[in-house]
Amino acid sequence: MAKRDLEPEKIARLRRQLLEWYARNARDLPWRRISDPYAIWVSEIMLQQTRVAVVVDRYQAFVARFPTIASLAVAPEQDVLALWSGLGYYRRARMLHKAAQYVVGHHQGYLPASSEALRLLPGIGAYTAAAIASIAHGEAVAVVDGNVERVLSRLQGWEAGSRAGGTAHKRKIENLAARLVDPARPGDFNQAFMELGATVCLPRNPQCLVCPVVGDCKTQGEHKTAPQPRMLSREVAHALSLRACRRQNRTSHEVLLEQRPVAQSVMPGLWELPALKNAAVSERELMMTVRHAIMQVNYSVRIRMVSEGEVEAITVAGGERRWVPLGEAAGMALTGLARKVLVRAQLLPTAPVETMAAKAN
């Protein structure tokens, strides 16, 4: 950014316009109603690579089940993963759990207040540390996520995104963000910048006519960015196997689930439906087809209803298998795909989030 572009008057105007816009237009999100560093931490970890609409219910269920760092630290990992089911990127949940245990063991259960100290915790990088420190403690440190990077790049007319521009471009963005952050209201300012990118300065078809800082924007529209990696396509098939059980003069149903080996690099320890040996399920045997994305792969998943007697012969041997009552399955650490299939098959008796949140400590 050229020196003339950093005139105090321009910076002051941008701060004022952005904060005034944020006061009028900020979405009413549950983590914005509090200043608890722990709750802000949970929300920021959940929001990484996950849409806000998906996070809202999961966040409320999570903090209801684990209202303090201490309650999270002592919880079994499987309970933590169960509340995370559907958010994806389960390593985030494991690192959140691990960091809570570290905070209890080394910081008497209280998160450090500075961004520098926060970055020493497992799973907390520069972005999350800056968000917690600025929002909860008023530290004048800039938060740079994908939304902020896009807004700043357009303001300055920079074409390259971080993928194409590399380290040099990333450093330019970080330096500019640090110069612009409002030292009097850093938390609100950071949230305003992120909100602008999430709701107005969109990747495609930005809403420039309602942007509060359009007068200082050199791009005023979309800018050139590096192409997104191409998604791969893959076809897989899973077995949905149910059996009836009679207990206390009542008939209930159980579903066969398989736990992914802990040595797996993706979703270790989570429970899923057994995989079929043959992904080519005939139309006669097909129960449903589900689309499901994991990282850079789009899966077309074919689900076949399989009887208890034939399941061993036609499925791939994997981890531990269990017949699980449907009521219990709702509160388990299921993969997102397994939960999606069971919900669409109307086999989960209640809303999964409500079931898991209600589980007692």
Secondary structure, 3 states (H helix, E strand, C coil): CCHHHHCHHHHHHHHHHHHHHHHHHCCCCHHHCCCCHHHHHHHHHHHCCCCHHHHHHHHHHHHHHCCCHHHHHHCCHHHHHHHHCCCCCCHHHHHHHHHHHHHHHHCCCCCCCCHHHHCCCCCCCHHHHHHHHHHHHCCCCCCCCHHHHHHHHHHHCCCCCHHHHHHHHHHHHHHHHHHHCCCCCHHHHHHHHHHHHHHCCCCCCCCHHHCCCHHHCCCCCCCCCCCCCCCEEEEEEEEECEEEEEECCEEEEEEEEEECCCCCCCCCCCEECCEECCCCCCCCCEEEEEEEEECCEEEEEEEEECCCCCHHHHECCCCCEEEEEHHHHCCCCECHHHHHHHHHCCCCCCCHHHHHHCCCC
